[in-house]
């Protein structure tokens, strides 16, 4: 009997040993304490494009694919997230692609994740009743647009079965696109963060034009690296490591806590007091941390433009005059401006964070061109006055009082506006005056777009765009005639043609041709002075010394990878 018991015990131990071999044990430690200056009003991936909500959305939800650090830790590459494998091309030309998802993924409320979640999310992006700000991510996606989804979004087609989405089984679907797609196109086109159908529909109003989804913790579900476990509106957001996440073995943190700290000086004080593990440093404080080893510098939403309302009829439509725009361009002493507000002078349209090729990680702005002018040489007071006089003669003007719109909360934009106000007054000897036009950030962002119903809504504006950093072509999509509603009064058939040619090419395999077309687009827009680049300001941040970042710094197109960081005891 003892022999049998011993044998049974040995077998059980062996089984336990093999079971342990099949499952990785991940050592986790620490809570990363960080902050928001503005609280996220929603966590619905359909209802917002703002940075702060998307920070939480990216950490708590998942999509088909994710970007991960490469082996060299100097760039990124595509990897699966909820997908079981990379998409499979079904037809010979690349119009039809098949997607397969993993079978063991679950929501934080216990619901199984199937392709129905993806279908529901795609459908809601295009829901004509909702008019979501994210709609164009599906209905007019430049990488690949599902057949008839644009028409579905307009309400011209009401039968979803006519859209290029086909469910094969619970874990497989096919997508049919209006244009041929490369593998990268196929990944990007359907790579949408999913929403939980049950919770979303439970929060719908009677006429289906609104939902409570993403407005509080009860109306939200997680399926990503972390679970949202606490949400105190306007105060605190707690994320806890999700043990059921498909790639949970890669997550080393126990939790992440975001506290709302509206004042940047207060946030810095909390960091120095040991109450935060991360803080962004305002440019007025850079000198204090010049040699601090905790400082990291990077460029992200950093290139600031002087946006000009070409269609504004004021001042004899001088804003639509090319000579006037050239006067604005050459009348800026960017070197002086940069030295004053701690930034880099900019004379081109593609920001520093944009890489030329995901396979190499080389920034686009470092590539040699024959059309980008040196910032020190661009400033030419005599030439600027010649252009201004010519513009005034053509438009019947002798003096213009021009408004410059910017966010009232942005210190560096205000600093830039004040410098431009002085420079233009002095260099143009009173013939051009700048009037400050400030308002809250969201209102300023909404107003600085061409609006045929309000053509005089703004004269000029300071601000930036944030196209993806992983594809240089995307810088130019804002200026296409197909953008609805249009961002600019200016359009160009030539730009449309060049953009279409570039998008027909594989970004990696045909990179030289793509770059050539991107440079043609950039030169065209600089020749037309569609928008005036002014300066590029880096972001400088501090991380506590007990934090190990996955790449020991910022990776262009990928970031710091906070979700993959690890911490040690102090």
N, C-alpha and C positions, 0 to 999 in steps of 0.2 A: 504493500500500500504506500509506504514511504517513497518507494522508487517511482511509482506512478505520479504521486504528488510532486516529486522533484522534477519529473519529466514535464508535467503540465506547467509548472512554474518556469522551467527553462524555455518552453515554447512561448509562453506569454511574454517573457522578457525579450525574446527574439523578435516577436511581433511588434512590441513596443519600440524596439531599437530601429526596426525598418520603418515604422510609422514616423519616428522622429527624423529619419534621414530624408523623408519626402517633404518635410516642411521646414522652411528656414525660420530660425528664431532671430528676430531683429531686436537689437539692443537699443532701447529708446531712452532719452533723457532730456529733460529741460522744457521750459516754457519760454518761447520767444515773445518778448513784450515790445510792441510797436504801437503806432498811432495813426489816426486820420486827422487832418485839419478840418475836413468837412465830412459829416456823417453820411454814409450811403443811404439814400431814401428808399431804395428797392434792391432786391437781389434777383429780380427777374431778368434773365439774359435777353428776353425779348423787348423789355421796356427801357433799356438804358444802354448807352455807349460810353458812359463816363468812367474814368479811371478807378475811382474808389470802389464803386459797386463791383466792377469787374475784378478787382483784386480779390475780393471775397468769393465771387462766383468761380473764378479759376481754381481757387483752393478747395472749394467744397463740391464742385460738380465735375463732370467728365464728358469727353466727346470720343469720337472714334480713334483719333490719333493725338499725340502730344510731341512736343519738341524736347529732346534730351541732350545733355552735354556729350560731345564726341570724346573719343579716347584721348585726344591731344589736349582737351580742355580749353581749346581756343575757338570753338565754334559749336554748332548744334546739328542734329540730324533728326529725321522723323522716326518715331517709334509708335508701337500700338498703345492705345489707352483702353477703351472698351472694345476695340476691334480685336479679333483673334489673329488677323494677319493683314498684310497690305492689300489694297483693293486689286481685284483681278479684272483685266481687260477681257470683255466678252466677245466683242466684234472685231473685225479686222482694222477698222479705222479709228477706234477709240471714242466712239459715241456712247457705248454702253459699258458700264462697269459694275462689278459685283462686290458687295461688302458683307463680311461675316463678323459677327460679334461673339464675345466669350459667353459661355453658358452659366457661369457661376457669379455673375455680377448682380448686386442687389442695391436697392435704395435704403436710406437710413430708417425708413418706416417699415422695412421688410419686403416691400414689393420687388418682384423679380424684374430685371431689366431685359427687355426684348426689343426687336426691331420696331415694335409698335411705338415705343418711346421716341424713336427717331422720326418715324412717320408723323406722329402727332406734333413734334417740334417743328419739322419742316412745314407742315400744314399751317401751324399757328404763325410762323414767320410771315406767311403770305396771306393770312386771314384779312380779307378786305374790311371786315367790321372793326378790326382793332387799329389799323394804320400804325403799326409799330415802327419805332425809329430804326429797328434792326431789319426791317423788311427787305431792303436791298441786298442784304447778305445772302438771301436765297433767291429773290425774284430778279435780281440784276447782277448776279455774281460774275465778276470779270474772269474768274478761273473756269467756271462751268455753270451753266444755267439749266436746270431741269426743264425738259420740254413742257411748254404751256404753263409753267409756274408764274411767269410774269402776267399772263392773261388771267390766271386764277386770282392773283393778287389785285388785279383791277376789277374783278367781278365779271369779266367777260366770259369766263368759263366757271361754272359752278360745280361741275362733276369732277371730284378729285381723281377719279380713275383715268381721266384724260391727261393727267400730269405724268411726267416721266419718272414715276416711282412705282416699283413693283415688288410686293412682298413675296418671297420664295417660301420661307418658313419662319418660325419664331426668331431665328438667329441669322437669317440671310435676306438681303434685299438687293435689287438691281436699280441703278439710276441711269436714265437715258438723257443725255445732254443735247443742247441745240447745236453745239460745235464739238469738234474733235478735241479730246483731252489727253494730255500726257499723264503719267503717274502722279506727278506733283500736283497738277490741276485737279485730278480726281480726288486726291487727299484733301486739298483745301476746299473744294467745292461743297463737300458734304460734312465738313468738320465743324459741326455746330454743337455747342453745349446743350444737353438735353434738359427738358423740364418734366416734372412728374405729372402725368395726365390726371390721375385720381385727385390730387390736391388742387391742381389747376382748375379742373372742371367744378370741383366743390366750391370754389371761390368765385365762380362766374355770376354776374348780375343777370337780371331777368331777360334782357334783350341781347345778351352775349357780346356786349361792347366793352366790357371791363372785367377784370378778375383781381382777387386779393392776392394772387400768387406772388410770392416774393416780398410781401409787405410786412411780414412779421414771422417769428419762428414757427408758429403753428401752420402757416401757409407756405412752407418751404420744406424741401427734402434735399438731402445731400447724397452724393454718390461718388465723390472724389477722394482726394487724399485726406481730407479732414471733414468732420461733421460740425455743423453749426450747433453748439450746445447752449449758448446763451446769447441773447440779443436784448440789450437795454437801449431803446431808441435814443439817439443823439449822445450816447455815453460809452457803451462798451459792447464788444463782439468777441465771443470766446469760441475758438475752433479747437476741437479735440481730434487727435489722430484716429482715423477710421480703420479699424482692424479688418474690415470686410472689403476695403479698396483693392482692386485687382493687383495693384503694384505696391501694396502696403509694406513689403519688405524693403522698399527703397526709402521709406519715410522714417527718419531718426528722431524727430521731435515728438514730445508728448502732446504739446498744445501750442497754439499761437493766440495771443490776446491783443486785440486792437482797442485802444482807448481813444476817445475823441478829445483832442487837444487843439483848439482853434488857433491859439497863438504860438507861433514858431519859437519865440524866445522862451516861452514856458516849456515847450517840448525839449529844448536844449538844456534847460535847467533840470528837468526831470531826468534826462540822460546822465548829466553830470552827477546827479544825486543817486544814481544807480537804480532808478525806477523804470527806465526804458533801456532796451538793448540796441536801439537803432534811432537815429535822428538825421534829418536833413538840415544842412547848414545854409543859412541865408548868405547871399554874396557879401553883405556888409560885415560878416563875421569870418570870412575866409582867412584873413590875415592872422587871426587868433589861433588858427589850427594849421598854419602853413606847413609845419614839420611834424604834425601829429601822425604817428603810424596807424591810427585807427581810421584815417580818412581814405575814402574811395571816391574817385571822380569818374563820371560817365556822361554820355550824351544820349538823350532820349527825345522827348518832345521839346527840342531845343532851338530850332531854327525859327527866328522871328521875322515875319514879313511885314512890309508896308502894303496893305491891300487897298486897291484903288477901285472905286465904283465907276467903271467905264460908262455905264448907262445913265449916270446922274446928269440931268439936263442943266443943273445949276452952272453959273459962271460961263454961259455960252457953250456948255458941254466941254469945258476945258479938261475935265478929268478923263474924257475919252480921247484926248489928243495925245498922240505918241510923243510929240516933242515935249509936252508938259511932263509926261511920265519919265522921259529921259532926263529932264531937268531935276526931278525929284531924286533919281538914281545917282546922278553925278554930283548933286549938291549935298551929299551926306559925307561928313568926315568920319568914316567908320573907325579909323584908328583912334581918334580922340574919344569917340563914343565908347569903344571897347575898353580903353584904359580907365574910363570914368566909372563904368558899371561892372567891370570885371567879367568881360566876355570876349568872344572871338569875332572879328569882323567877317561878314559873309557877303559874297558877291554871286553866289550860285543858288539854284533852287532845290537841290537834293541835300538833305541834312546828313550830318556826319554819321549818324547811327545806321544809315542804310548800307547794307552790304551788297557787293556787286554779284556775288555768286555764293549760295549757301554751301557749296562744296569747299570753298576756300576761306570764306569769312572775311575777305578783303573789302574794306570800305570803298564805296563808289567814289567818294570825294577825293581819294588818293590817286585815282587813275588820271593819267596825263590827258589834258585836253588842249585845244588850240583856241578856245573861245572864252574861257573863264579869265576874267581880268583880276589883277592884283588889287587888293583893297586900298593900298596906299596910292596907287596910280588912278584908280577909279574916281577918286575925289578930285574934281577940277572945277573950281569956282567960275572961271572964265567960260568954259564950255557949258556949264549948267545955266549960266545967264543967257548965253546965246540961244539955247534950247527954249528957255522960258520966254524970252522976247519973241521968238518965232511963234510959239504957241499962243501967246497973247495977241499977236497980230492976226493969226488965223481965227481966233475966237472972239475978237473984239474986246479984249480985257486989258486993264492996266494994273489991276491989283486984285488979289483973291484972298479972302479970309476963309481958310479951309479947316474944317473940323477933323480931328483925329480921335477915333473911337478906340477905347481899350478898357479892360477890366479894372475896376476901381480897387481891387484887392491885390493886384500885381505890382510889387515894388519895382521890379526891374523894367516893366513896361512903362510905368509912370516916369522912371528915370530916363528911359529912352525918349519918351514923348517930350519931356522938358528940354532935353538936349537938342532934339530936332526943332523944337519951337525956337530956341535961341539961334541954332545954326542957320535955319532957313531965313529968319528975320535979318541976321547979319549978312549972310552971303548974298541974299537977293535984295538987300538994301531996302527992306520994307515992302517990296512988291508981292511978297507971299508971307502971310501970317498964319500961324497954327493956333487953333482954338481947341482946348481940351474938351473931350466929350467922353465922360466916364459913366459906367453903370455896372451893376453886378455881372459876374462872369457869364452866367447862362444867358442873360439878356444880350450882352455884348456879342456873344458867339452867334446867337440867333439873328441879330440885326445885321451883322457884317456879311450878308449874302445878298446877291442880286434878287430884288423883289419887284416884279413889274407893277404890283399894286401899290408900292411905296418906293419909287425910284430914287427919291431924295432922302431915304432913311438914314444913309450915312455917306460921307464924302470919302474919307480914307479910314483905315483901321490898322491897329497893330495886333498881331496874333500869330498863331501857328496852325499847321495841320499835322495829323499823326497817321500817315499811311504806314503799312507794315514795313518793318526794317529789313525784312528778309527777301524783298523783291523790288529792285529799283524802278520797275515799270509802274508800280502802284503810286508813285509820287505824282504821276500825271493824270490819274483817273479823275481827279476833282475838276479838271478843266475840260472834260469831254462834252460834246454837245448832247450826248445821250443821258447825262446826269439829270435826274428828275427828283425834286425840283432843282433847277440850275444853281450852282454856287456863284457863277460869274456871268456877267453880261457878254463877255468876250468868248467867242468860240472859233474854231479853226478846222476846216475840212482836212488840212494837211496833218494837224495833230491827231485827229481821229484816225486817219489812215495809218500814220506811223505807229500809233498805239495798237491798232488792230493787227498790224504786221508783227509787232513785238510779241503780242499775246499768242500768236499762232506758233511761236517757237518754244522749244524746251529751254527753260532757264539755265539748266546746268549743261546739257549736252551741246546747246548752240549758244553758249554764253557770249562769245565774241560778237555775234550778230545782234544779240539782245542789247548788249552794251552800246554798240554803234547806234542802234535805233534810239536808245534812251538819250544818248548825247545829242542826237539830231533834235529830239523833242525839247531837251533843255535849252539848246541854242536857239531854237525857234521861239521859245517863250521869253528868253532873255532879249532877243532882238525886238520882240513885240512889247517888251516891258509889261507883260501881263500882270506881274506882281513883283514888287521890289524887295529882294532879300536885304536884310539890314545887319543882323548879328546872330551869333549862336552862343547860347549860354550853357555851360556845363552844369550838371548837378553834382554837388559834393555832399557826401553822407558820412556818418560815423557808425561803425559797428563795434559792439563790446569785444574785448580781447579774447573772451572765452568762446567766441563763435567761429566755427570753421565753415567757410563758404565752399561749395562744391568745386568752384574754379579759382578760388583765391582772388576773386575780383569780378568785374562786370564783363559779360560776354555779349557782344553786339548781336542783336536779334534774338537774344535769349534772356538776358538779365542776370541777376545775382543768383537766381534759383533758390529763393528763401525756403521753399517747401522741402528742398533736399539738404538743407544745412544740418549741421550737428552742433551740439553744445557740450562743454565740459564744465565741471564744477569750478567755481572761482577759488 
